[in-house]
Amino acid sequence: MSDRRHRNAVEAAELLLDGILTEDEFTAVQEPVQKMWAELPGDGSETGRYLTSATFHLGSAGAAPFAADFAARALACSIATEGTPEWEACQQREEAELLELSHSFGAADILPREPKQDIFAEHAEWLAALVRQFFRAERDRDAIAIEAARIHLDDYVRKVLRRHLSWSDPAWDSASQRWFDGFGAQPETPAPGRLRMCDDVFWYGKERGHFDPFEFEIELCEKTGAFQRYVFRFGDSRPLSTKYDDRTSPGVPVGGWAYEFQKHSPDLGGELRAVRNYFFG
């Protein structure tokens, strides 16, 4: 790490783990990283951008997989060109090793694995913050800010969906070798405080890739911007053997959705509702 702000955040996280720093002291050390994250993509360095995103997630409940993912991407960028087979192999290998180390050395104390409802409450607040950022960029009609906000939202939506799937279905756990190849949906704003994304997404299994429909909707309070509810929908009833080349209309399932995950704010009950239809392969 060449940027001292990144190193300070990592060292502070270690001191927090050891009980030497308080949470308030850790937050103060991390403030420069938070400012860097708000200004991404910054200097255009892929390694620096991913390191900022990795250190930004330190100390957040349930964020260990995200910190590991971004750190692995940063390391892979220092070795190969992003998107190449060499880069992807390095990124996947390093992410798996970082997650294993985080559990072996007690990083769960910094990045705790809470009960499901607590993990997804944390994710809901992050999603709401990213959506607010997107809304602000749209109000300002700032094309660059809109694209930057969309990229961050796209990335986080993908990670939260992956977390939902891993919690609800063993076929998507960490040993399944199933992963998403990014989303390309353009956010829609059908009403004030509401955002919707739908697309056909490409995901990899152990042998080859598949196309499946995807839909994400989130609603914020129109006056305060506070989180109200979200819903993820993914997959349909087609056999996996037909999903290699057969794409549906974006966000339109064949025979119903395979998975649906709903989360509401505490004021609206706060419950997490997950529905899995067992026809998914």
N, C-alpha and C positions, 0 to 999 in steps of 0.2 A: 504494500500500500504506500504510494508516494504522497498522498494527501494526508496531512496531519489530522485533519478533521475526522477522516475515516478511522485512523488509528486510535484517536482519542475515544471515539464511540465504542470501539471494540474493547479497549482497556477498561473503560467505565463499566461495560457490561460484565466483565470478569470481576471487577471490584464489587458490583452489585450482587453477583452470585455469591461472593465470599462474605457478604454482609458488611463490607467496609463503607460502601456508599449507600445512601438512602435513595428511594425512588425519585425524590425531588432533586437531589444532587445529580443523579443519572440523567434526568430530563434536561437539566441545565447544560450538561456536557453535550447532549445530543442536539441541542437547538441549532448549531451551525449545519448539521446534517439535514435537519428538517427544512432549513432555508434552501440548501442545495437541492433537495428533492422537489421543492415547490418550483424551482427554476429549471428543472430538466426540460429538454435534453442538454442544456448547458453547453460545454465546449465541444460537444459532438463525439467525444471519446466513448466508444462502447464500453470499454473496461471501466472507465470512471463512472459512467451512468449506472452500470449494474452494481458497482461497489456502493454507490450512494443509495440505491434501492435496498441493497442487502443490509447496510448499517442502519438505514431508516427503520427497518422492521425489528431491530434488536429491542428487547424489552416489552414487546407487545404480546399479550396472551394469545397462544395458538399460532404464532407467526413463524415458528421455527422452520417449517417447510418452505415458506416464502423466502426467508433470509438465506437458507441453504441453496435454493434455486437461483437467486440472483448472484450469490457468491460464486456458484459453479459456473454461471454464464460469464462472469467477469474473468475467471481463470481461463475458461475455454477461449475467450476473445484474445487473451495474451498468447495463445498457442496457435490458433487457426482462425480462418475467416468464418465469421458467423454464418450458419446455414449449411456449411459443408459437412459431409459425413464425418470427417475428423473432428470438427467442432462439436457436432451432436453427440458423438461417442464420448468425448472428453467431458462435456457438460453433464451427461447422464451418470457417468462414473463418479465424477466429483460430487454431484448432488447426493448420491447414495452414501458416499463415504462421509460427507459432512453431517448428514442426518444421523448416521450411526454414531459418529463421534459426539454429537449433541446429546444423545441419550446416554452414552457411556460415561461422559464426564459431568453429567448432571445439569446440562444446559436447559433441561425442562424446568429447572427452578427459575431461570430467566425467561424462558419461553414456554410457559406451562401448558400442559395438555389438560384442559379443563373438561368438565362434562359437556356433552353436545350442545346444550342450550346456551352455555356460557361462551363456547367457541363461536357459535354462529351469531350471538349477540354482538361480539367483537367484530366479526366480519360485516354485519349489517351496518355498523357505524362507519367502518372504513368505506364500504360501498356508497353510503350516503354522502360521505365527504368527497369522494371522487366524482359523484354525480353533481354535487354542488359546484365543484370546480369546472365541470363541463358546462353547466348552465351559465356560470359567470363568463366563460369564454364566448359562449354563443351570444350573450347579451352585449358583450363588447365587440362582437363581430371580428374577432381576432383569429384569422385562419390558422396561424401557427399554434396559438394557444388551444384552439379547438382540436387540432390534430394531436397535440401532446396529451391533452386530457383524454381523448379517445383511446390513445395507445395505453395509457395507464389503467383506464377503466376496463378495456378489453383484457388486459393481462390479469387484473385482479378478479374479474368475473370468471375467467377460465380457471383460476386457482380455487375459488370458492366452490364452483361446480364440481371440480375434481375432489375436493374435500367432502362435499355432500355424498358423492358417489362412493367414496372409500368408506364412509361411515355406514352406508345403508346396504352395501352389497359386497361380499367377499371377492366377487369377480373383479372389483376395482381397487382392491387393497394394494399396499406398496409392493407386493410380490407379483402382481398381475402383469406388469410390464405394459400396461395400457396408459397412453398419454395423448394429450391433445396437441395438434400442430398449429395452435393459435387460432383466433377467431378473426373474421374480417367483416363482421356486421357493422353497418353504420347506425349509430343510435338515432332513434326517432323520439320526438317529444309530442305525443298525441294530445297532451293537456298540461296546464301549468303544474309543476311539481312531479310530473310523471315522465318516465323514460322507458323505452322498449328497444330490445335488440333481438333480431331473429335472423337465422341463417342456416345453411347446411354446413356443419363443421366436419373436419377431417381428423380422425383419431387413429392411432396405431395400436394394434394388438401385438401378440408375440410373432406373428408371421407377416402380416401386411396391414394396409390401411383400410379404413371404412368411412363412408359418409353417413351422417345421421343429422336429423333436424334438431334445431336448438332454439329456445326462446327464453328471454329474460325480461322481466318487468319489475320496476321498482317505483314506489310512490313515496314522496316526501311531503311534509306539511307545506302547503303553499305559502303560509305566512312566515314560519320560522325556519324551514328547510330541514326540520328534524325527520328522522326515519319513521315511516309508517308501516310499510310492508314491502316484501319482495316475493317473487316466485320464479323458480327455475324449472324449465321443462326440457327434457332431453330424450332422444331416441324414439324408435317406433317398432312396430311388430314385424318388419321384414326380416327374413333370415339373414344372418351375417354374410352368407355366401352371395347374396344379391346386393350387398352394400359396397362392393368394391368400386363399381362404376355407375351404379344406379342412384342418381341424385333426385331428391324430391324437390318440390317448390320450397324456397327458403322458409324455414320455420313451420312447415306443414307436415305433420306426421301421417304415416300410413297405418290405419287401424288403431289409432290412439297413441298417447304418449307412454313411453316405457317407464320414465321416472318423472316425478314432480315433487318439488321441495318448496314449501311456503314458510315464511317467517314474518311475524308481526311484532310491532313495538310493544313494550310492556303496557302502555295505555290501551292497547287493543287486544290484550291477553298474553302477548309475549311468547306464545307457543310456537314450536317448530313442528310442522306437519310434513311428513315424508310419505309418498305413495310410490310403491314399486309394483309394476305389472310384470309378472314373471315370464312373459313371452320374450324378453330380451335375451339374446344369446350370450 
